Amino acid sequence: MRYRLLLVALAMLATPWENRSQAGPYDFVVIASTPPGPFQPFFFGTPPSIDATGAVAFLAIAQGASPEIFVASQPGASLPDYQQITGLPGQVSLSVDAVGSFVGGVVALAAATLQGQQGVYRGSGGALSPIFAGDASSGLEDPAVNASGNLALVVDLELVVANSQGSSVVLQKDDSVAGGTIFDIPSLPVPDINDAGQLAFFADIDFPSSPCDEAFMRTEPGGAVVIALGTDTPCSFSSSGVVPLALNEAGSVAYAPRIFDPIDGQIETAFVDATKVWDERIPGFGNSASVSDIALSDSGTPAFRLDSTSGSGIYTGADPVADKVLAAGDALCGSTVTEIDFHRYGIDGSGRLALFVALADARRLIVRADPSSGAGGACIAVPEPSGCLAATAALFALARVARRR
């Protein structure tokens, strides 16, 4: 009997704390939390990234140092539970302010030296490898990386693929493509690259017989194809702005433009290829909802962050209940979600998502949302010290009862 009691108490120590939230069919693995934890509070506006193994990369400050990128695949309680990707001792000091693409344990990011020189770097632990160098006016953005270690970026109106061996220009100003002539490839939105080497990008193109001159495109052997065209009312969308886009391994492209409606005017939307998966006229998403980021799983399921008058939320489709992953106002981990952040590098091939979450009790979490086989909503985290102490007390109390018996 006493051994059974001891086993029960030990199980209390080993079982992760669970809280049923109001969110969708996902369980939430808390990769890191502040406070408590080994990091200073995480930065809002720098969402984490995830690779195919479920490891999550996030930006944090540890022990009063500078912002660095750390990686973990499960909850951690102390600094040794995390792998540090950037800024190891002996490396030139870098100004790292975001997490880039994270594939196969390799993170690709843009950073600046303290002297103001910009560059694109790749790292997997140890010193970062410089891939592309520029000056303070280069305007380099965090690039996408694929499993071969090739990075996609835009430099001086050129669509470039780069790796540690060098770089090559894929398309540039004045090139002929898809029946038109390129006159601009802006650095935003940032292009994406998949493991087959396909690129998704945005360009301004002069088409001689069409009023449409803004294009979401995907490269194909020998050139590129148009996914959607915009600028005037006969086009697929009426105004691009700086809209997000993402590419998956099947070659599908997710993007979020405004489209023109003769009755409602400018309408915020989200598309996967030619299929519309959401627009702001659908009720239940709050007033003035807009897509700030979009990602795409290999199965073709999008995940997008909506910002509205009721707060931010992550969704995978047009149903505000069935397609919700997590949103402001949801209960999570014993508190309430107040802010949430996500970007196109925040989804893996199987549909797991990496999220930044702020809670009403002042905690900030780096969370992996795993599709649930049940009702979803479990919060899986390292037990807090108070919980551990209570469980330990229960262990000794049960052992004492067992001895008396």
PyMOL commands that set and color helices and strands:
alter all, ss='L'
color gray80, all
select helices_A, chain A and resi 2-14+79-81+385-404
alter helices_A, ss='H'
color red, helices_A
select strands_A, chain A and resi 26-34+49-50+56-60+68-72+83-84+94-95+101-103+106-113+118-123+129-134+144-145+151-155+158-163+166-172+176-177+180-184+192-193+199-206+214-220+223-230+245-247+253-255+258-261+265-272+275-279+290-296+302-308+311-315+324-327+331-332+335-341+353-359+364-371+379-380
alter strands_A, ss='S'
color yellow, strands_A
deselect
rebuild
show_as cartoon
